[in-house]
Amino acid sequence: MSDIINGVGASSIGSISSGIGSIAGLSSSSGSQPAQKSGEFSTILNKTLSELNESQVAADKAVADLATGEITDLHQAAIAIGKAETSMKLMLEIRNKAISAYKEVARTQL
């Protein structure tokens, strides 16, 4: 069971964390200078949300297949559902941190 939990969402979490590293300018490919490309944040955000949506669609399909009895491998369905759940939790935490940072910046007096 722990192997499933450890493996669930590893690719999604890896792509999200590399995207966050790129946003923060911590990517190893950027060297010592932060990324200065315009639109990079929106591109990374759109890509990450697209990946999240794909995992949610796969989980929904797995649940529908379970309900209709069309699924042959219960293990793969459980992995798809767990991956979607983990990805959603990570995205919600990222959203909460972004909102918190925005509120803190909004409270800053100039």
VENUR-V652903 format. One record per residue. N is the residue number from 1. RES is the residue in three letters. D_FIRST is the distance of its C-alpha to the first C-alpha in Angstrom with 1 decimal. Layout:
# VENUR-V652903
n=N res=RES d_first=D_FIRST
n=N res=RES d_first=D_FIRST
This chain:
# VENUR-V652903
n=1 res=MET d_first=0.0
n=2 res=SER d_first=3.8
n=3 res=ASP d_first=5.4
n=4 res=ILE d_first=5.2
n=5 res=ILE d_first=6.5
n=6 res=ASN d_first=8.7
n=7 res=GLY d_first=10.0
n=8 res=VAL d_first=10.7
n=9 res=GLY d_first=14.4
n=10 res=ALA d_first=15.2
n=11 res=SER d_first=18.4
n=12 res=SER d_first=19.4
n=13 res=ILE d_first=19.0
n=14 res=GLY d_first=20.8
n=15 res=SER d_first=23.6
n=16 res=ILE d_first=24.0
n=17 res=SER d_first=24.3
n=18 res=SER d_first=26.7
n=19 res=GLY d_first=28.6
n=20 res=ILE d_first=28.9
n=21 res=GLY d_first=30.0
n=22 res=SER d_first=32.6
n=23 res=ILE d_first=33.8
n=24 res=ALA d_first=34.3
n=25 res=GLY d_first=36.0
n=26 res=LEU d_first=33.5
n=27 res=SER d_first=32.8
n=28 res=SER d_first=33.7
n=29 res=SER d_first=35.8
n=30 res=SER d_first=38.0
n=31 res=GLY d_first=39.3
n=32 res=SER d_first=40.9
n=33 res=GLN d_first=42.0
n=34 res=PRO d_first=39.9
n=35 res=ALA d_first=39.6
n=36 res=GLN d_first=42.7
n=37 res=LYS d_first=42.2
n=38 res=SER d_first=43.1
n=39 res=GLY d_first=40.6
n=40 res=GLU d_first=37.7
n=41 res=PHE d_first=35.9
n=42 res=SER d_first=36.3
n=43 res=THR d_first=35.1
n=44 res=ILE d_first=31.9
n=45 res=LEU d_first=31.4
n=46 res=ASN d_first=32.1
n=47 res=LYS d_first=29.8
n=48 res=THR d_first=26.9
n=49 res=LEU d_first=27.6
n=50 res=SER d_first=27.9
n=51 res=GLU d_first=24.5
n=52 res=LEU d_first=23.1
n=53 res=ASN d_first=25.1
n=54 res=GLU d_first=23.9
n=55 res=SER d_first=20.2
n=56 res=GLN d_first=21.3
n=57 res=VAL d_first=23.4
n=58 res=ALA d_first=20.6
n=59 res=ALA d_first=18.4
n=60 res=ASP d_first=21.6
n=61 res=LYS d_first=22.3
n=62 res=ALA d_first=18.9
n=63 res=VAL d_first=19.5
n=64 res=ALA d_first=23.0
n=65 res=ASP d_first=22.1
n=66 res=LEU d_first=19.8
n=67 res=ALA d_first=22.7
n=68 res=THR d_first=25.2
n=69 res=GLY d_first=23.3
n=70 res=GLU d_first=23.8
n=71 res=ILE d_first=20.3
n=72 res=THR d_first=19.5
n=73 res=ASP d_first=15.9
n=74 res=LEU d_first=13.6
n=75 res=HIS d_first=10.6
n=76 res=GLN d_first=13.0
n=77 res=ALA d_first=14.1
n=78 res=ALA d_first=10.8
n=79 res=ILE d_first=10.5
n=80 res=ALA d_first=14.2
n=81 res=ILE d_first=14.0
n=82 res=GLY d_first=11.4
n=83 res=LYS d_first=13.6
n=84 res=ALA d_first=16.7
n=85 res=GLU d_first=15.7
n=86 res=THR d_first=14.9
n=87 res=SER d_first=18.2
n=88 res=MET d_first=20.1
n=89 res=LYS d_first=19.2
n=90 res=LEU d_first=20.3
n=91 res=MET d_first=23.4
n=92 res=LEU d_first=24.3
n=93 res=GLU d_first=24.2
n=94 res=ILE d_first=26.4
n=95 res=ARG d_first=28.7
n=96 res=ASN d_first=29.0
n=97 res=LYS d_first=29.9
n=98 res=ALA d_first=32.4
n=99 res=ILE d_first=34.0
n=100 res=SER d_first=34.2
n=101 res=ALA d_first=35.9
n=102 res=TYR d_first=38.2
n=103 res=LYS d_first=39.3
n=104 res=GLU d_first=40.0
n=105 res=VAL d_first=42.1
n=106 res=ALA d_first=43.9
n=107 res=ARG d_first=44.8
n=108 res=THR d_first=46.3
n=109 res=GLN d_first=50.0
n=110 res=LEU d_first=52.1
